[in-house]
Amino acid sequence: MLTSRATAARTAAAITALGVSALGLAACSDEPDDGKTHITVTIDAGLEQEAIDAFEARVEQFEDANPDIDVETQEYTWTAGTFTAQLAGGTLPDVFTIPFTDGRGLIERGQIADISAYTAELPYRDGFNPNIAAAGEDADGNLWAVPIAAYGQGLHYNRTLFAAAGLDPDAPPTTWAEVQAAAKAISDATGEAGYSVMTNDNTGGWILTTVVNALGGRTEDGGTATIDTPQMREALTQLQTMRWADDSMGDTLQYDWGTINQDFAAGRIGMYVSGGGNYGNLFTQNGLNPDDYGLAVLPLADSPDAGVLGGGTLAAVSPNAEADEQEAAVAWIDFYYMEKLTDQEAAVADAEVKAETGQPVGAPELPVFDQATYDEQQGWIAEYVNVPVEQMAPYTSQVFAQPLLTEPVTATQEVYGVLDTVVQSILTDENADIDALLETAQANAQAAMDAAA
């Protein structure tokens, strides 16, 4: 019988549980015949040595609490292309992470393991926010993938570049017109990109959809593509103006999630849009100077339909995993991701060691349970918080009051890929025809949705 979450918390000295992806290689046929259950998880690439040491210690702690389970690790960071290749090749790890947008489709196609018999026994199973749990549930409400993190998009900004441009770092933009003006001021004063956007690996479509949502638009309506809209045209027109008229977007125009994080942390970008919980990655993987960092909510248009795009991460299990491996995988997910959210002793121990090893404690995120549970957990770790929370106040003081919108649900990644092409065209062709681009994107997005229906 696997050691329970509560027992694990009592029998092992807790150490940091970093916000890293649990991904790796599938269990191999040449595993040692030692009577143990073997599972593979992975750690994000590019972590500082202190973070790697802490992760490995966490694995050791889990194995001490569960002597019948052996855990192997490998570096991996989720991207759409990498995941698709692993899925097609049958080389997924025993435990892997996926975005909320992929959950339902993978469940319907049977491409992840049905671990609902094990997740049903988790003591907090019924405590999930229903809107968040739905991303990992099948049509009957069985939980196949565990929500481990949620986010609402935010505007990340560099306080040092703001100050250099004569802008107030404590008063970030509250409208998209102010974003444009601040970007030009930063670029003119510092020579760095005032504002940048992701463009590759479906991230361009993700961020474009985010801005359209903030303007009151949508990219889907019940399986019908809604790409060619006034809000989409407004978002692209502003992007085109910032790129070609204002010259405020710098010279690097091809970014994915990883590379834009690198350049932002290095002080080469004044502002960009990404998930509000991104501080941990910026700090642990990209060497962000905390003094540079600022975070604000997205500007929302004066429209009843305007809202902030939200999403999150699910932990899932390979469909190739045997029953004992599935059970062990759920035990790992519970131990590594969920303890610090649901158990005071584990949360405090986790925060204490994070603080001792210089890892971030207290970066903002949206709760996977309810806000009361989140607030309670934050209270448990308050004395260990070591991130510049006052510099994130423009986000944390307002994000819970913003209307939270789910990502489009039909052919999500495929439609994001269609929109990648639109963003790339706007940024690389001064004479790009927005009307023509949207006409083509509307047709291609609808075709992708029809194919997925």
Secondary structure, DSSP 8 states (H G I E B T S, - for coil): ----HHHHHHHS------S---------TT---SS-EEEEEEE-TT--HHHHHHHHHHHHHHHHH-TTEEEEEEE----HHHHHHHHHHT---SEEEEEHHHHHHHHHTT-S---HHHHTTSTTGGGS-HHHHGGGB-TT--BSSEEEEEEEEEEEEEHHHHHHTT--TTS--SSHHHHHHHHHHHHHHHSSBS-----STTHHHHHHHHHHHHTT--SEETTEE--SSHHHHHHHHHHHIIIIIS--S-S-----HHHHHHHHHTT-BSEEEEETTTHHHHHHTT---GGGEEEEE----SSTT--EEEEEEEEEE-TT--HHHHHHHHHHHIIIIIHHHH-HHHHHHHHHHHHHTT-------B-SS-HHHHHHHHHHTGGG--S-GGGGHHHHTTGGGS-EE----SSHHHHHHHHHHHHHHHHH-TT--HHHHHHHHHHHHHHHHHHH-
